[in-house]
């Protein structure tokens, strides 16, 4: 299997959901077009962490900050548990 490592972060993170009901979450989208089967799972998770850290710089309110920080923690845990 060919594994492609892209130089730029291929993933964009955004927050969405209802702030009043505490149902906010982070969603991801691929920035460019490439075949998703050619990318390693660890690389995707690391790209999601990088995208969340970039998003964290632009978060302006507490609910967004909390959701993004929780997402980063969960992604790092998943990355640590992967073989």
Protein Blocks (a to p, Z undefined) as FASTA:
>chain_A
ZZdddfbdcbdcddedjfklopaccddddfbdcdfklpcfklmmmmmmmmmmmmmmmpcb
fklmmmmmmmmmmmmmmmmmpZZ
